[in-house]
Amino acid sequence: MKTKLLQILYDVRHQPVIAWVTFIATALSIFLIMVVVMMQRVSVVPFAPESCRDRLLLGAYIHVSDDGHNDSSAPMSYEIARKLYEGLDGVEHTSFFIRDWDPVDVKGTKNEYITAKSRFVDAEFFNIFDHKLLQGRFFTPEEVKAGIPVAIISERIAREAFGDDNPVGATIIIAQKDYRVCGVVADSSPLASTAFADIFRVAWPENPELYYGDMFGRFYAGLLVADGVDFESVREQVRRRYDELDSELAPEGKKTVYHGSPFDQEVIGAGLSGSNVTPDVGSARRMRYIIYAILLIVPAINLSSMLHSRMRRRVSEIGVRRAYGCTRSRIVFDIISENFIVTLAGGFIGVAAGVIFAYSYSGLYGSVATLGPEARPEIGALLNWTTIGIAVGLCFILNIISASVPAIQAARVNPVEAINKK
């Protein structure tokens, strides 16, 4: 083993470009695969305040067609959201809230205005999403029903709008309207896109800001499904309610278009592409697999080409070894093992770089100007070691295959011709 390591070090010193390209290509390939995996996992793995992701369904849009001539689609009005999603069997909590952020200017006891992201929610919202309450309390259903102007603010807003003053019970101006602060919650990551906000206001059902007509508005339905309940059984209930709604719309010559709602976290994380489009999760999966394949195959092809060049430079050395009785199989084994060790070192560096990236790159978690380390997802949630292990294993296999062809060709060289080769 010691001799083999010395041989590899010798080869690196005398052919640094080829050896280092092999090493760097492997490390970069593994690192980029880890980044792709992490970016996908951060949109689906549970973390506060979306610890419920494995039990969450989202009722998103309503799409209505007028005999195929005119289509209208948008988030739902409050009444339509209730008609489709309230009281479903197997659902523990149902929340009707606004999923879009409203950028607003706010002011507390300090004189200056600050910018914040506001979301309208109901009382059930906090039974689904686990926002950590630091001071005060959450909304009550009675406050939401009556449209009482109360608000829950994040730590950042409490600090920047009120300083050292106690914000609970104080008045905060949000979009030129007065609200009473009833609670303060811990900062959360914008990566929790369904639950995140700086300020939560009551989603009063009769608020004219939240309506576009009898059927359309800004409401979504969040469903916390009970443990052990199949998502498809919930969707089947929703499909039947769509049929009932079609019966009500039939006299007007209208009918709904069902797009598979409510959606699970994989669809939510991939991004809802439109209110009149059925999400294609399979396409997103195929795209990820294509990216993985490119990141694995392209370096392997380049490695094979580099090894061909490398073997041409070592043909005299191989001829001498063959002349002294070294078998062809031993030549092939030595060349592949050298490549394996370099690949192993590159894979180790690639995994280490991916772990460091996950721990240190703040851009993966949102702006550190407003979020502390506690707002980041758990590192264990980001690193899927099974997927990473498969990627590393495939990288080794492809690299060995890439090394095998030039190694076998090199071992077949006639010793006399190889020794005389200039």
Secondary structure, DSSP 8 states (H G I E B T S, - for coil): -HHHHHHHHHHHHHSHHHHHHHHHHHHHHHHHHHHHHHHHHTTTS-BTTBTTGGGEEEE-EEEEEETTTEEEEEEB-HHHHHHHHTT-TTEEEEEEEE-S-EEEEEE-SSSS-EEEEEEEE-TTHHHHS---EEEE----HHHHHHT--EEEEEHHHHHHHHTTS--TT-EEEETTEEEEEEEEE----TTSTTT--SEEEE--TT-GGGBSSSSBBSEEEEEEE-TT--HHHHHHHHHHHHHHHHHHHGGGTEEE-----SB-HHHHHH----TTS---HHHHHHHHHHHHHHHHHHHHHHHHHHHHHHHHHTHHHHHHHHHTT--HHHHHHHHHHHHHHHHHHHHHHHHHHHHHHHHH-GGGT--TTT--GGGS--HHHH--HHHHHHHHHHHHHHHHHHHHHHHHHHHTS-HHHHHH--
